[in-house]
Each structure stands twice: as C-alpha cells, then as structure tokens.
C-alpha cells in the first residue's frame, strides 16, 4: 500500500535532505524551485527569508498540480538568509565575495533567518521564520585557509556551520539546525499541526 502522507522537499540541498531524514522523513521527491533570489528594494532579511520560502513552495505546487504522481502531497520549502544588521549577505560564488563576508562576520554577532513554508495536500499554506544569533571569533589568519577549502562556495554568508566554519563559532543562540538549513523543531511542529503523522512514521506505522 502506498503512503498516503507523502512529502515533496522543494530543494536540492543535501543538507536539508539529511536534516529531514534525521527526524524520520524520507521525501517522496526532491523538486527544487528555480527562482530569482535577489532581495527586493529595501527588503529586510526576515521578510526575504519568508518570501523566498513561500515562493519556492508555491512554484513547486504549480508545477505539480496537474501531475497525478505528485498530487495530494505535502510540499516543504525553506530559505536561509544571513544578515549583519539590515545588510543581507550573498550566497557566495566568488572567493572575493566570501572573503568580504568573512571579514564582516569576524569577531561579531550576526543573524541567520530561515523561512520554512508548508503547503498541505488541500492547499493550505503555513509559514514560519526562525531567527538564530551566531557570534564568530576574530578570524584573522583563518580566512585564507578557509577560502582554500572551497566550503564557502554557494553558501549564504560565505560559510557552512556544519563544516570547518564550526570552529569559528563562539556562541549560538537559537536553532543550530536552522543555520544548517532547516529548523527541525519548527518543521516538525508545522507538519504535525497539519496532520502529517510524524510520530507514527517513527514507529513504522505509515509507509
């Protein structure tokens, strides 16, 4: 018997997939949404994380609505934004960008906002933004070797906390998994609140 509670993860991120699997969810499909993630004029970091999560979920819903294979699925999307004050840091693609981000983050506290959006099989949309404060040590001689590692490539703010950059973190207030890419507590609450049988899946009762 097929699982009547199927979930589509609107992301190609291996980190988000691993986090979902950590809480006992094996997505039915991975369907990343191809969006322009450029902030709107004067858009605040929290608002950007919320908007992009919602737009990703709705884009995948539109793509799937006429495909019987993907009908009646939950759709989960997320987006992570790193900010210093109101300044939104890019997902770095060039070493120079990453160096600028790391220099800015060195020795100070920044915020990481992760927006999550859940669309239910009936089309109900629920969204939440999780804020985490992260303080880095003074980096100095750490920056060039970190750039050489290549871990910064494609990462918001130029770092991945689950990698080498974990050694930079002096203090973290909030959700570690949110900084990685998906706040597990809040995601689980959204799903169970909308009838997804998460605990039953832990027991192997729904397949």
C-alpha positions in Angstrom: 0.0 0.0 0.0 1.4 3.4 -1.0 2.0 6.1 1.7 -1.0 8.5 1.7 1.2 11.0 3.5 3.8 11.9 1.0 6.1 14.9 1.2 7.9 16.8 -1.6 11.0 18.7 -0.5 11.3 21.8 -2.7 15.1 21.8 -2.5 18.1 20.2 -4.0 20.2 20.8 -0.8 21.8 17.7 0.6 21.9 19.4 4.0 18.1 19.8 4.1 17.5 16.3 2.9 19.8 14.9 5.6 18.1 17.0 8.3 14.6 15.7 7.2 15.9 12.2 7.3 17.3 12.9 10.8 13.7 13.3 12.1 12.4 10.2 10.2 11.1 11.7 7.0 12.1 10.3 3.6 10.8 12.7 1.0 8.7 11.2 -1.8 10.5 13.6 -4.3 13.0 16.4 -4.4 11.9 19.2 -6.6 14.0 22.4 -6.3 12.4 25.6 -7.4 14.4 27.8 -9.8 13.8 31.4 -8.6 15.5 34.8 -8.7 16.5 35.2 -5.1 17.5 38.8 -5.4 16.2 40.9 -2.5 13.6 43.5 -3.3 14.4 47.1 -2.8 14.6 47.8 1.0 13.5 44.2 1.8 14.5 43.2 5.3 16.3 39.9 5.9 13.4 38.3 7.8 11.0 39.3 5.0 13.3 37.9 2.3 13.5 34.5 4.0 9.8 34.3 4.4 9.0 35.4 0.8 11.5 33.0 -0.8 10.3 30.1 1.2 6.7 30.8 0.2 7.6 31.4 -3.4 9.6 28.2 -3.6 6.7 26.1 -2.2 4.1 27.7 -4.4 6.2 27.3 -7.5 6.6 23.6 -6.9 2.8 23.3 -6.1 2.1 24.9 -9.5 4.4 22.5 -11.3 2.9 19.5 -9.6 -0.8 20.3 -9.6 -1.6 18.6 -12.9 0.7 15.6 -12.3 -1.2 12.7 -10.7 2.1 11.3 -9.4 2.6 14.3 -7.2 -1.0 15.2 -6.3 -2.0 15.1 -2.6 1.5 15.7 -1.4 2.7 18.0 1.4 5.3 20.4 0.0 8.0 21.8 2.2 10.3 24.6 1.2 13.0 26.6 3.0 15.3 29.5 2.5 18.2 30.7 4.7 19.4 34.4 4.9 22.5 35.6 6.7 22.5 39.2 7.8 24.6 41.8 9.6 22.1 44.4 10.8 19.9 45.0 7.8 22.6 44.0 5.4 21.8 40.8 3.6 24.9 38.7 2.7 25.1 36.9 -0.6 25.3 33.2 -1.4 28.9 33.5 -2.3 30.1 32.2 -5.7 33.5 34.0 -5.8 36.4 33.9 -3.4 36.4 37.7 -3.1 32.8 37.7 -2.1 33.4 35.0 0.6 36.4 37.0 1.9 34.4 40.1 2.2 31.6 38.2 4.1 34.0 36.5 6.5 35.8 39.8 7.2 32.5 41.4 8.0 31.5 38.5 10.3 34.8 38.3 12.1 34.6 39.0 15.8 30.9 40.0 15.8 27.4 38.6 16.1 25.2 38.1 13.0 21.7 36.8 12.5 20.6 33.8 10.4 17.0 33.7 9.3 15.5 30.5 7.9 12.0 30.7 6.5 10.0 27.4 6.1 6.8 27.1 4.2 4.5 24.1 4.2 1.7 23.6 1.7 -0.8 20.9 2.6 -2.4 18.5 0.2 -5.6 20.7 0.5 -3.6 23.8 -0.4 -3.3 25.4 3.0 -0.1 27.4 3.4 1.8 27.8 6.7 5.0 29.8 7.1 7.4 30.4 9.9 10.7 32.3 10.1 13.3 31.2 12.7 16.0 33.6 13.9 19.3 32.5 15.3 22.2 34.6 16.5 25.7 33.5 15.8 28.9 35.0 17.1 32.2 34.4 15.3 35.7 34.7 16.8 38.1 37.1 15.2 39.2 35.2 12.1 42.4 36.9 11.0 44.7 34.2 9.7 41.8 31.7 9.4 40.3 33.4 6.3 42.8 32.4 3.6 43.0 28.7 4.5 39.2 28.6 4.8 38.8 30.1 1.3 41.3 27.5 0.0 39.0 24.8 1.4 36.2 25.8 -1.0 33.5 25.2 1.6 32.2 28.7 1.2 31.0 28.2 -2.4 27.3 28.7 -2.8 26.8 29.3 1.0 24.8 32.2 2.4 27.3 34.5 4.2 30.2 32.5 2.8 30.2 29.7 5.4 28.7 26.4 6.3 28.4 25.9 10.1 28.4 22.1 9.8 31.8 22.2 8.2 35.1 23.8 9.0 33.4 27.1 10.0 32.0 25.4 13.1 35.4 26.2 14.6 34.7 29.9 14.2 31.5 29.9 16.3 32.0 31.4 19.8 28.3 31.4 20.7 25.0 30.5 19.2 21.6 31.4 20.5 18.7 29.7 18.7 18.4 26.8 16.4 21.6 25.1 15.1 19.7 23.1 12.5 18.2 26.3 11.2 21.7 27.7 10.5 22.5 24.4 8.7 19.3 25.0 6.6 16.2 23.6 8.2 14.9 24.2 11.8 13.9 20.8 12.9 11.7 21.7 15.9 9.6 24.2 13.9 9.4 21.9 10.9 8.1 19.0 12.9 5.6 21.3 14.6 4.3 22.6 11.3 3.9 19.1 9.9 2.2 17.5 12.9 0.0 20.6 13.2 -1.3 19.9 9.7 -2.0 16.2 10.1 1.3 14.7 9.0 1.8 11.6 11.1 5.4 12.1 12.0 5.4 10.1 15.2 3.6 7.2 13.6 6.3 7.2 10.9 8.9 6.8 13.6 7.1 3.6 14.6 6.9 2.3 11.1 3.2 2.6 11.1 2.9 4.6 7.8 4.9 3.5 4.7 
